[in-house]
Amino acid sequence: MIQTDSIQPVSVVGAGLAGCEAAWTLAQAGVPVKLYEMKPHQYTPAHQYQGFAELICSNSLKASRIGSAAGMLKEEMRILGSLTMEAAAQTAVSAGGALAVDREKFSDYITGKITSHPNITVIHERVDTILPGNVIIASGPLTESHLAESIRNLCGAQYLSFFDAAAPIVTFESLDQNKVFFAARYGRGEDDYINCPMNKEEYERFYNALVEAESVELHEFEKQEFKVYEGCMPVEVMAKRGADTLRYGPLKPVGLTDPHTGKRPWAVVQLRSENRDGTLYNLVGFQTNLRFPEQKRVFSLIPGLENAEFVRYGVMHRNTFLNSPKLLTSAFNMKEHPEIYFAGQMTGVEGYIESAASGILAAKNMVRALQGKEPLLLPADCMLGALSRYISDETITDFQPMGSNMGILPPWQERIKDKTLRYEKIAQRGLSSLREYLHQMDEDR
């Protein structure tokens, strides 16, 4: 516990899930906090409720089962003293196997806990520049333009993105190895790509399903911004330019020979490794705005992906995020400005609980820095440890936001065909590692 009168207050920008968790974690450790929130004076285009930790798209915090990625992460958050999990337990509504909450009661509960904490001072004003001193920026994926520009100036324009244009990601183990093959075009370099070959009939079936699939309706403010963003061509929009457009674009088969037939395919979908362990692969050139069920239906028509496990679907929406591997450590602070921490979706974690969890870890590492202690490097086999390593993995060349999923964890070494049982063992292994690590670091008291 830190003596409150011995240090300067830490500034936390934003009272969303990440900001509230960060403020709460700091305050519980005895650190005085100034929490800046621009509501109710100003709202983003997506926000409308006055309270803190407002849930926008859904009231679900995903699966409760420990043997799921989301359930595992939520249990880790409970171990770490999460305010989000406390609030969810108090405001839960019936949702089958998921943890869902009453949105307003959930927000009100967190708002009450934050505003009544003696170590937290809430300041209702917009922050336009990066505040001096120790600060945690948790301003969210719709960060207001003035602050976004300040962050851009600090980080460098090339390290800040304003749109999430990401292709789907699948697990390697779910691919049909009898249909796909490793190869590089013309045999140049390493065989870094997995290739899914199509004959003419397979391509035409896939193409027709793609151009007829249902897309997500963009918000009005997103429609205006995407008009000037040339790098955001959805694969389904490209396909509608002509039946052969994809075959001369991301699905071009030139320089590739299918070892199963000895011939060049009619079209080829390429998959590129998403992580250093080779457990996850993204569909190259498949940025898409299709609805998630449509992505599953259409992309499963690609040979080799019939039973693919999608750990992240493609997305295209307004989302301010950092190229974190170039800028941040796994402690969520900047490499060149260690007193500045980031938390939430801006760091490249995707989802409610992921954002909240990053706020906890950023704040715990801020506390440890104030105490002169080394930062927490959570075990790679716990979900938050894997996420923190993902956002700081310098080997990633095309960084895109990632949510919790079993694919970013080290695989279970023994072969277990039952996926439910295998995931349960992976989760229990990670939770045990986390508890042991926190005990070693004196963080379980």
C-alpha positions as CSV (number, residue, x, y, z in Angstrom):
1,M,0.0,0.0,0.0
2,I,1.4,3.4,-1.0
3,Q,1.2,6.4,1.3
4,T,-1.3,8.7,-0.3
5,D,0.5,11.9,0.7
6,S,3.9,10.7,-0.6
7,I,3.2,10.9,-4.4
8,Q,1.6,13.1,-7.0
9,P,-1.8,12.0,-8.3
10,V,-1.9,9.8,-11.4
11,S,-4.1,11.1,-14.2
12,V,-6.4,8.7,-15.9
13,V,-8.1,9.9,-19.1
14,G,-11.5,8.3,-19.9
15,A,-14.1,6.6,-17.6
16,G,-14.9,3.7,-19.8
17,L,-14.2,0.1,-18.7
18,A,-10.4,0.4,-19.0
19,G,-10.3,3.8,-17.3
20,C,-12.5,2.8,-14.4
21,E,-10.5,-0.3,-13.8
22,A,-7.3,1.6,-13.9
23,A,-8.6,4.3,-11.6
24,W,-10.0,1.7,-9.2
25,T,-6.8,-0.4,-9.2
26,L,-4.6,2.7,-8.5
27,A,-7.0,4.0,-5.8
28,Q,-7.2,0.6,-4.0
29,A,-3.4,0.6,-3.9
30,G,-3.4,4.0,-2.1
31,V,-2.5,6.1,-5.2
32,P,-4.4,9.4,-5.5
33,V,-6.2,9.5,-8.9
34,K,-7.5,12.3,-11.1
35,L,-10.0,10.7,-13.4
36,Y,-10.9,12.8,-16.5
37,E,-14.2,12.2,-18.2
38,M,-15.8,14.5,-20.8
39,K,-19.4,13.3,-20.3
40,P,-21.9,14.8,-19.7
41,H,-20.5,17.9,-21.4
42,Q,-19.6,16.1,-24.6
43,Y,-20.4,12.6,-26.0
44,T,-18.9,10.5,-28.7
45,P,-21.1,9.6,-31.6
46,A,-21.6,6.1,-30.0
47,H,-22.3,7.1,-26.4
48,Q,-25.5,8.4,-24.9
49,Y,-25.7,7.3,-21.2
50,Q,-24.3,9.7,-18.6
51,G,-22.7,7.0,-16.4
52,F,-19.3,5.5,-16.5
53,A,-18.3,2.2,-18.1
54,E,-21.1,2.5,-20.7
55,L,-21.7,-0.7,-22.7
56,I,-22.4,0.3,-26.4
57,C,-22.9,-2.7,-28.7
58,S,-24.1,-5.4,-26.4
59,N,-24.8,-6.1,-22.7
60,S,-23.0,-9.4,-22.9
61,L,-19.5,-10.0,-21.4
62,K,-19.3,-13.3,-23.3
63,A,-19.1,-16.8,-22.1
64,S,-19.0,-17.7,-18.4
65,R,-17.5,-21.2,-18.8
66,I,-13.9,-21.3,-17.5
67,G,-12.9,-23.5,-20.4
68,S,-13.7,-20.7,-22.9
69,A,-11.3,-17.8,-23.7
70,A,-13.7,-15.2,-22.3
71,G,-14.5,-17.2,-19.2
72,M,-10.8,-17.8,-18.5
73,L,-10.1,-14.1,-18.8
74,K,-13.0,-13.1,-16.5
75,E,-11.7,-15.5,-13.9
76,E,-8.2,-13.9,-14.2
77,M,-9.8,-10.5,-13.7
78,R,-11.5,-11.7,-10.5
79,I,-8.1,-12.9,-9.2
80,L,-6.7,-9.4,-10.0
81,G,-9.5,-7.6,-8.1
82,S,-11.6,-6.4,-11.0
83,L,-14.3,-3.8,-10.4
84,T,-16.0,-4.8,-13.7
85,M,-16.5,-8.4,-12.5
86,E,-17.8,-7.1,-9.1
87,A,-20.3,-4.9,-10.9
88,A,-21.3,-7.7,-13.3
89,A,-22.0,-10.1,-10.4
90,Q,-24.3,-7.4,-8.9
91,T,-26.2,-6.5,-12.1
92,A,-26.3,-9.8,-14.0
93,V,-29.3,-10.8,-16.1
94,S,-30.3,-14.2,-17.4
95,A,-28.3,-15.1,-20.6
96,G,-27.8,-18.8,-20.7
97,G,-24.1,-19.6,-20.7
98,A,-23.0,-16.0,-21.1
99,L,-22.5,-13.3,-18.5
100,A,-24.8,-10.4,-19.4
101,V,-25.7,-7.4,-17.3
102,D,-28.4,-4.7,-17.0
103,R,-26.6,-1.9,-18.9
104,E,-27.7,1.0,-16.8
105,K,-27.5,-0.7,-13.4
106,F,-24.0,-1.9,-14.4
107,S,-22.9,1.6,-15.3
108,D,-24.5,3.1,-12.2
109,Y,-22.8,0.5,-9.9
110,I,-19.3,1.3,-11.3
111,T,-20.1,5.1,-11.3
112,G,-21.1,4.9,-7.7
113,K,-18.0,3.0,-6.6
114,I,-15.6,5.3,-8.5
115,T,-17.2,8.6,-7.4
116,S,-17.3,7.5,-3.8
117,H,-13.8,6.3,-3.5
118,P,-11.7,8.7,-1.3
119,N,-8.6,8.4,-3.5
120,I,-10.4,9.3,-6.8
121,T,-11.2,12.8,-7.9
122,V,-13.5,12.9,-11.0
123,I,-12.9,15.9,-13.3
124,H,-15.7,16.3,-15.9
125,E,-13.8,18.0,-18.8
126,R,-12.4,17.1,-22.2
127,V,-8.7,16.4,-22.4
128,D,-7.2,17.8,-25.6
129,T,-3.5,17.1,-25.0
130,I,-1.5,14.4,-23.2
131,L,-1.3,15.5,-19.5
132,P,2.1,15.9,-17.8
133,G,3.4,13.4,-15.2
134,N,2.2,9.9,-14.7
135,V,-0.8,9.2,-16.9
136,I,-2.9,6.3,-18.1
137,I,-4.7,7.1,-21.4
138,A,-7.9,5.1,-21.7
139,S,-9.9,7.3,-24.0
140,G,-11.3,4.6,-26.1
141,P,-11.6,3.7,-29.8
142,L,-13.5,7.0,-30.6
143,T,-10.9,9.3,-29.1
144,E,-11.8,12.9,-29.8
145,S,-9.8,14.6,-32.5
146,H,-7.7,17.0,-30.4
147,L,-6.4,14.3,-28.1
148,A,-6.0,11.9,-31.0
149,E,-3.8,14.5,-32.8
150,S,-1.8,15.0,-29.6
151,I,-1.2,11.2,-29.4
152,R,-0.3,11.1,-33.1
153,N,2.3,13.9,-32.6
154,L,3.8,11.9,-29.7
155,C,3.8,8.5,-31.4
156,G,4.4,9.5,-35.0
157,A,1.7,9.5,-37.6
158,Q,2.6,6.1,-38.9
159,Y,2.0,4.5,-35.5
160,L,-1.7,5.6,-35.1
161,S,-4.6,4.1,-37.0
162,F,-8.1,5.5,-37.2
163,F,-9.8,2.6,-38.8
164,D,-10.0,-1.1,-38.0
165,A,-9.8,-2.9,-41.3
166,A,-8.9,-6.4,-40.3
167,A,-9.2,-9.8,-42.0
168,P,-10.5,-12.9,-40.2
169,I,-8.2,-15.1,-38.2
170,V,-8.4,-18.9,-38.0
171,T,-6.6,-21.5,-36.0
172,F,-4.0,-23.6,-37.8
173,E,-5.2,-26.8,-36.2
174,S,-8.7,-26.4,-37.6
175,L,-7.5,-26.3,-41.3
176,D,-7.9,-29.4,-43.5
177,Q,-4.2,-30.3,-44.1
178,N,-5.2,-32.6,-47.0
179,K,-6.5,-29.6,-49.0
180,V,-4.1,-26.8,-48.2
181,F,-0.3,-26.5,-48.9
182,F,2.6,-24.3,-47.8
183,A,4.3,-22.4,-50.6
184,A,5.6,-19.0,-51.7
185,R,5.0,-17.6,-55.1
186,Y,7.5,-18.9,-57.7
187,G,9.3,-20.6,-54.8
188,R,10.8,-17.3,-53.7
189,G,11.9,-17.2,-50.0
190,E,10.5,-19.3,-47.3
191,D,7.1,-21.1,-47.6
192,D,5.5,-18.5,-45.4
193,Y,1.9,-18.8,-46.7
194,I,-0.7,-21.5,-46.4
195,N,-2.5,-21.7,-49.8
196,C,-6.1,-22.8,-50.3
197,P,-6.5,-23.8,-53.9
198,M,-9.8,-23.5,-55.8
199,N,-10.9,-24.9,-59.1
200,K,-13.3,-23.0,-61.3
201,E,-16.4,-24.5,-59.9
202,E,-15.3,-23.9,-56.3
203,Y,-14.3,-20.4,-57.0
204,E,-17.7,-19.6,-58.7
205,R,-19.6,-21.1,-55.8
206,F,-17.6,-19.0,-53.3
207,Y,-17.8,-15.8,-55.5
208,N,-21.6,-16.0,-55.8
209,A,-22.0,-16.5,-52.1
210,L,-19.7,-13.6,-51.3
211,V,-21.4,-11.0,-53.5
212,E,-24.8,-12.0,-52.2
213,A,-23.8,-12.0,-48.5
214,E,-25.3,-9.5,-46.0
215,S,-23.0,-6.7,-44.8
216,V,-23.1,-4.7,-41.5
217,E,-24.6,-1.2,-41.8
218,L,-22.0,1.5,-41.0
219,H,-22.8,4.4,-38.6
220,E,-23.3,7.7,-40.4
221,F,-20.1,9.1,-39.1
222,E,-18.2,6.0,-40.3
223,K,-19.7,6.3,-43.8
224,Q,-18.3,9.8,-44.2
225,E,-14.9,8.9,-42.9
226,F,-14.5,5.7,-45.0
227,K,-15.1,7.6,-48.2
228,V,-11.7,9.1,-47.8
229,Y,-9.9,6.0,-46.5
230,E,-8.5,4.3,-49.7
231,G,-7.0,1.3,-47.9
232,C,-10.4,0.0,-46.7
233,M,-11.7,-1.9,-49.7
234,P,-13.9,-4.8,-48.4
235,V,-13.3,-8.0,-50.2
236,E,-17.1,-8.2,-51.0
237,V,-17.0,-4.7,-52.5
238,M,-14.0,-5.6,-54.6
239,A,-15.7,-8.8,-55.8
240,K,-18.8,-6.8,-57.0
241,R,-16.5,-5.1,-59.6
242,G,-16.4,-8.2,-61.6
243,A,-16.3,-12.0,-61.4
244,D,-12.5,-12.1,-62.1
245,T,-11.5,-9.1,-60.0
246,L,-10.4,-11.3,-57.1
247,R,-8.6,-13.7,-59.3
248,Y,-6.4,-10.8,-60.5
249,G,-6.2,-9.4,-57.0
250,P,-5.8,-11.1,-53.6
251,L,-6.8,-14.5,-55.0
252,K,-4.4,-14.6,-58.0
253,P,-2.9,-18.0,-58.5
254,V,0.2,-17.0,-60.4
255,G,3.5,-18.5,-59.3
256,L,1.8,-21.4,-57.4
257,T,1.4,-25.0,-58.2
258,D,-1.0,-27.2,-56.3
259,P,1.0,-30.3,-55.2
260,H,-2.2,-32.4,-55.1
261,T,-2.9,-31.8,-58.8
262,G,0.5,-30.7,-60.2
263,K,-1.4,-27.7,-61.8
264,R,-1.9,-24.0,-61.2
265,P,-5.2,-23.5,-59.4
266,W,-8.0,-21.3,-60.8
267,A,-7.8,-19.1,-57.7
268,V,-5.9,-19.3,-54.4
269,V,-6.8,-17.9,-51.0
270,Q,-3.6,-17.3,-49.0
271,L,-3.2,-17.4,-45.2
272,R,-0.4,-15.6,-43.4
273,S,0.9,-16.4,-39.9
274,E,-0.5,-14.1,-37.3
275,N,1.9,-15.0,-34.4
276,R,5.4,-16.4,-33.9
277,D,4.1,-19.8,-32.8
278,G,2.2,-20.4,-36.0
279,T,-1.1,-21.2,-34.3
280,L,-3.1,-18.5,-35.9
281,Y,-3.4,-17.4,-39.5
282,N,-5.2,-14.5,-41.2
283,L,-6.9,-14.5,-44.6
284,V,-4.8,-12.2,-46.7
285,G,-6.7,-9.4,-48.4
286,F,-10.0,-10.4,-46.7
287,Q,-10.8,-7.1,-44.9
288,T,-14.6,-7.4,-44.8
289,N,-17.7,-5.7,-43.5
290,L,-19.9,-8.9,-43.7
291,R,-21.9,-9.9,-40.7
292,F,-20.2,-12.5,-38.6
293,P,-22.5,-15.4,-39.4
294,E,-22.1,-14.6,-43.1
295,Q,-18.3,-14.6,-42.8
296,K,-18.5,-18.1,-41.2
297,R,-20.9,-19.3,-43.9
298,V,-19.1,-17.8,-46.9
299,F,-15.5,-18.3,-45.9
300,S,-16.1,-21.9,-45.0
301,L,-16.7,-22.5,-48.7
302,I,-13.0,-22.0,-49.2
303,P,-11.3,-25.4,-49.7
304,G,-9.4,-26.3,-46.5
305,L,-11.5,-23.9,-44.3
306,E,-14.7,-26.0,-44.2
307,N,-14.3,-26.6,-40.5
308,A,-12.1,-23.6,-39.7
309,E,-12.3,-22.1,-36.2
310,F,-12.6,-18.4,-36.4
311,V,-10.9,-16.7,-33.4
312,R,-11.6,-13.3,-34.9
313,Y,-13.9,-12.2,-37.7
314,G,-13.1,-9.4,-40.1
315,V,-14.1,-5.9,-39.0
316,M,-14.3,-2.5,-40.6
317,H,-15.2,0.3,-38.3
318,R,-14.0,3.6,-36.8
319,N,-11.4,2.5,-34.2
320,T,-8.4,4.6,-33.1
321,F,-5.6,2.2,-32.1
322,L,-1.9,2.3,-31.7
323,N,0.7,0.2,-33.5
324,S,1.4,-1.1,-30.0
325,P,4.3,-3.5,-30.8
326,K,6.3,-0.5,-32.0
327,L,5.4,1.7,-29.1
328,L,4.4,-0.2,-25.9
329,T,5.9,-2.7,-23.6
330,S,3.9,-5.6,-22.2
331,A,3.4,-3.4,-19.1
332,F,1.2,-1.1,-21.3
333,N,3.6,1.9,-21.0
334,M,5.5,3.6,-23.8
335,K,9.0,2.5,-24.5
336,E,10.3,6.0,-25.0
337,H,8.0,7.7,-22.5
338,P,7.7,5.2,-19.7
339,E,5.5,7.5,-17.5
340,I,2.8,7.3,-20.2
341,Y,0.6,4.2,-20.1
342,F,-2.3,3.3,-22.4
343,A,-5.2,1.0,-21.7
344,G,-8.3,-0.3,-23.5
345,Q,-9.0,-0.8,-27.1
346,M,-6.5,1.9,-28.2
347,T,-3.8,-0.6,-27.3
348,G,-5.1,-3.2,-29.7
349,V,-7.1,-5.4,-27.3
350,E,-10.6,-6.0,-28.7
351,G,-13.7,-6.3,-26.6
352,Y,-15.3,-5.2,-23.3
353,I,-13.5,-7.5,-20.9
354,E,-10.2,-7.3,-22.7
355,S,-10.3,-3.5,-22.5
356,A,-11.1,-3.7,-18.8
357,A,-8.4,-6.3,-18.1
358,S,-5.8,-4.1,-19.8
359,G,-6.8,-1.2,-17.5
360,I,-6.1,-3.4,-14.5
361,L,-2.7,-4.5,-15.7
362,A,-1.6,-1.0,-16.8
363,A,-2.6,0.4,-13.3
364,K,-0.8,-2.4,-11.4
365,N,2.3,-1.8,-13.4
366,M,2.0,2.0,-12.7
367,V,1.8,1.2,-9.0
368,R,4.8,-1.0,-9.2
369,A,6.7,1.7,-11.1
370,L,5.9,4.2,-8.3
371,Q,7.2,1.7,-5.8
372,G,10.4,1.1,-7.7
373,K,9.5,-2.5,-8.5
374,E,9.9,-4.3,-11.8
375,P,6.7,-4.6,-13.9
376,L,4.5,-7.6,-14.1
377,L,5.2,-9.9,-17.0
378,L,2.3,-12.3,-16.6
379,P,2.7,-15.9,-17.7
380,A,2.3,-16.6,-21.4
381,D,-0.2,-19.3,-20.7
382,C,-2.7,-17.1,-18.9
383,M,-5.1,-15.1,-21.2
384,L,-4.1,-11.6,-20.0
385,G,-0.4,-12.5,-20.2
386,A,-0.9,-13.7,-23.8
387,L,-2.8,-10.5,-24.7
388,S,-0.1,-8.3,-23.2
389,R,2.6,-10.2,-25.1
390,Y,0.6,-9.9,-28.3
391,I,0.2,-6.2,-28.2
392,S,4.0,-5.8,-27.5
393,D,5.2,-8.5,-29.9
394,E,7.8,-6.7,-32.2
395,T,7.7,-9.5,-34.7
396,I,4.2,-8.6,-35.8
397,T,4.5,-6.6,-39.0
398,D,0.8,-5.9,-39.7
399,F,-0.6,-5.3,-36.3
400,Q,-4.4,-5.5,-35.8
401,P,-6.5,-5.6,-32.7
402,M,-7.1,-9.0,-31.0
403,G,-9.6,-10.3,-28.5
404,S,-9.2,-13.2,-26.1
405,N,-9.0,-16.6,-27.8
406,M,-7.4,-19.9,-27.1
407,G,-5.2,-19.6,-30.2
408,I,-2.9,-17.1,-28.6
409,L,-2.1,-19.5,-25.7
410,P,0.6,-22.2,-25.8
411,P,-1.1,-25.4,-27.0
412,W,-1.7,-28.4,-24.8
413,Q,1.2,-30.7,-25.3
414,E,-0.7,-34.0,-25.0
415,R,-3.2,-34.9,-27.8
416,I,-6.8,-34.5,-26.5
417,K,-9.4,-34.9,-29.2
418,D,-12.2,-33.5,-27.1
419,K,-11.8,-29.7,-27.6
420,T,-14.0,-28.9,-24.6
421,L,-11.8,-31.0,-22.3
422,R,-8.6,-29.6,-23.9
423,Y,-9.6,-26.0,-23.4
424,E,-10.6,-26.7,-19.8
425,K,-7.1,-28.1,-19.1
426,I,-5.5,-25.1,-20.9
427,A,-7.6,-22.7,-18.8
428,Q,-6.8,-24.4,-15.5
429,R,-3.1,-24.4,-16.4
430,G,-3.2,-20.7,-17.1
431,L,-5.1,-19.8,-13.9
432,S,-2.7,-21.9,-11.8
433,S,0.3,-20.1,-13.5
434,L,-1.2,-16.7,-12.8
435,R,-1.9,-17.4,-9.1
436,E,1.6,-18.8,-8.6
437,Y,3.2,-15.8,-10.4
438,L,1.2,-13.2,-8.4
439,H,2.2,-15.0,-5.2
440,Q,5.9,-14.8,-6.2
441,M,5.6,-11.1,-7.0
442,D,3.7,-10.3,-3.8
443,E,0.6,-9.3,-5.8
444,D,-1.8,-11.7,-4.1
445,R,-2.0,-9.8,-0.8
